[in-house]
Amino acid sequence: MRRVLKMVWLWAPLIIISLTSASVPAADKADPKALFEARCSTCHPLSRPLGKKMTAAEWRETVMRMKGLAGGKISDAEAEAIIKYLNETRGK
């Protein structure tokens, strides 16, 4: 019984880490387009933001609002990369 408990304590952190990392879709953080596609497409079609032109301030406001609605699936750094990408591609 002690041996089983010891094995559980040794393997539990690895199992938890692997399950946690699998719950968020992987995105290449070096590629802002891929990050945008991976994060934003989980909640709505990409045509929705790509069909708009906004100022940098409007993109910031929109992405930060969406970040809040995403329930922790978008980090601050990812949000900044997405804002920059949208401003460069769909900015006014």
C-alpha positions as CSV (number, residue, x, y, z in Angstrom):
1,M,0.0,0.0,0.0
2,R,2.8,2.4,0.9
3,R,4.5,1.7,-2.5
4,V,1.3,2.5,-4.3
5,L,0.9,5.8,-2.5
6,K,4.5,6.7,-3.2
7,M,4.0,6.1,-6.9
8,V,0.9,8.3,-6.9
9,W,2.8,11.1,-5.2
10,L,5.6,10.8,-7.8
11,W,3.4,10.6,-10.9
12,A,0.5,12.9,-9.9
13,P,2.3,16.2,-10.7
14,L,3.3,15.0,-14.1
15,I,-0.3,13.9,-14.9
16,I,-1.7,17.2,-13.7
17,I,0.8,19.2,-15.8
18,S,0.0,17.2,-18.9
19,L,-3.7,17.6,-18.5
20,T,-3.5,21.3,-17.8
21,S,-1.3,22.0,-20.9
22,A,-3.6,20.0,-23.1
23,S,-6.7,22.1,-22.1
24,V,-5.4,25.2,-23.9
25,P,-4.9,24.9,-27.6
26,A,-1.2,25.2,-28.6
27,A,-0.3,28.3,-30.6
28,D,3.1,29.4,-31.9
29,K,3.8,32.4,-29.8
30,A,6.4,33.6,-32.3
31,D,3.6,33.8,-34.9
32,P,1.0,36.4,-34.0
33,K,-1.3,35.2,-36.8
34,A,-1.3,31.6,-35.6
35,L,-1.9,32.9,-32.0
36,F,-4.8,35.0,-33.1
37,E,-6.3,32.1,-35.1
38,A,-5.8,29.6,-32.2
39,R,-7.2,31.8,-29.4
40,C,-9.9,33.8,-31.1
41,S,-11.5,31.0,-33.2
42,T,-12.4,29.1,-30.1
43,C,-15.2,31.6,-29.4
44,H,-16.3,33.0,-32.7
45,P,-15.5,32.8,-36.5
46,L,-12.4,34.6,-37.5
47,S,-14.4,36.5,-40.1
48,R,-15.9,38.5,-37.3
49,P,-12.8,40.4,-36.3
50,L,-11.2,40.3,-39.7
51,G,-14.3,41.9,-41.2
52,K,-13.7,45.1,-39.1
53,K,-11.3,48.0,-39.2
54,M,-10.6,49.7,-35.9
55,T,-8.1,52.1,-34.3
56,A,-5.4,50.7,-32.0
57,A,-7.4,51.9,-29.0
58,E,-10.5,50.1,-30.3
59,W,-8.6,46.9,-30.9
60,R,-7.1,47.1,-27.4
61,E,-10.6,47.6,-25.8
62,T,-12.1,44.7,-27.9
63,V,-9.3,42.2,-27.3
64,M,-9.2,42.9,-23.6
65,R,-12.9,42.5,-23.3
66,M,-12.7,39.2,-25.2
67,K,-9.8,38.1,-22.9
68,G,-12.0,38.6,-19.9
69,L,-14.8,36.5,-21.5
70,A,-12.3,33.8,-22.4
71,G,-11.9,32.7,-18.8
72,G,-8.1,32.8,-18.5
73,K,-7.4,31.1,-21.9
74,I,-5.6,34.2,-23.2
75,S,-2.6,35.5,-21.2
76,D,-1.6,39.2,-21.1
77,A,1.3,38.6,-23.4
78,E,-0.9,36.8,-25.9
79,A,-3.5,39.6,-25.8
80,E,-0.8,42.1,-26.5
81,A,0.5,40.1,-29.5
82,I,-3.1,39.7,-30.8
83,I,-3.8,43.5,-30.4
84,K,-0.6,44.2,-32.3
85,Y,-1.5,41.8,-35.1
86,L,-5.0,43.1,-35.5
87,N,-3.8,46.7,-35.5
88,E,-1.2,45.9,-38.2
89,T,-3.6,44.0,-40.4
90,R,-7.0,45.6,-39.6
91,G,-6.1,48.9,-38.2
92,K,-7.5,52.3,-39.2
